[in-house]
Amino acid sequence: MKIEEGYMPFHGYKTYYRIVGEKTPGKAPLLLIHGGPGSSHNYFELMDDYAETGRQLIMYDQVGCGKSSLPEDESLYVRETWREELVALREYLHLDEIHMLGQSWGGMLEMYYLTTLDPKGIKSVMIDGSPSSIKLWIKEQHRLISYLSYEDRTAIAEAERTGDFTSPKYLAANDRYMERYCWDDPTPDSPEPLRRPTNGKRASLIAEGPNEFTENGTIFDFEVTEDLHKIHVPVLVTNGTDDLCTPLIAKTVYDHIPGAKWHLFANSRHLALLDQHDEFISVLDQWLNAHD
């Protein structure tokens, strides 16, 4: 399988991209937009084999993480920067007609991009585990926390009350929360891409905050729910039953996008691509083939 890597110049920085496979007539490329902010393209490498179907995959690291530049200027770690980067990448790689798949923050970026710019050439969009409202996200995270043990709930509440997110009890509680609803910490047996560093902790802290339920970074006020009616391309909303992105969060997105479809992955956490890989690829393949 052909793999091409490169860098796009972007405001004096550089954005890493990775292209898997070659363009096939009748099959528009799939642009993959990772989560975070501050994650990386790494986990999308679990999809490399899918390019063997003739569907070219394009993945990239948003500025501030992965193999892309890690700017010192904190003012760059805002949604506008990453939207502009997405626009620039499409132009740089001549991605005139594409499908898009955004996971977690990547889906939020898709929604922001689609509702504010009304871009052309988008054949379909998959919004995977993404909220349209940070306010609702925070509310749902605290509901999920309520299912943890008394000790973990107490440790998290104390950390939120004091603003100290360094205590061993909090850190252990947050690890258990993430393992339950997000994904496991990498082990030597994990797929290699998941063991690779994302280099995005600083970006995550600036843009999101110290964790998934204390959203006090630059995207703390993210809210596009009432603008979702402006999206007029085919949209598939997905999430897992045990996901940080709860069914209520996913349904809120689904309810507000005209003609949207929704697929719920039973027994998946925040990355169905990992937890239910084969079903995820099957659902994705059917969706893309139906909208070429």
Number of C-alpha atoms within 10 A of each C-alpha: 10 10 13 12 12 11 17 17 14 15 9 7 14 21 24 21 20 16 21 25 21 17 14 12 9 10 18 26 28 24 21 21 26 25 24 21 30 25 24 26 25 19 20 20 17 16 16 15 12 17 20 14 11 17 23 23 26 25 22 28 27 32 26 29 27 22 21 21 20 19 17 11 7 13 11 17 26 17 19 13 16 19 19 12 20 19 15 16 20 14 11 11 12 10 18 12 17 23 22 24 23 22 26 24 25 25 26 27 25 22 25 22 20 21 19 14 11 14 12 11 13 18 18 22 27 24 28 28 29 29 28 26 19 21 15 14 21 17 12 19 19 16 12 18 19 13 11 15 13 10 12 22 19 16 21 23 15 16 18 15 10 8 11 12 18 10 13 10 17 22 16 14 21 21 16 18 23 19 14 17 22 21 20 14 12 13 10 8 8 11 14 14 15 21 15 13 14 20 18 22 18 20 26 22 19 21 24 25 20 20 13 18 22 16 20 16 17 19 18 16 12 15 17 19 19 13 16 20 15 16 21 16 20 18 22 22 22 26 29 26 17 19 26 29 25 24 18 13 22 24 17 15 25 23 15 18 22 15 14 18 15 18 15 17 22 14 12 21 27 27 23 28 20 18 17 16 14 12 13 18 15 11 14 16 14 10 18 21 12 9 14 14
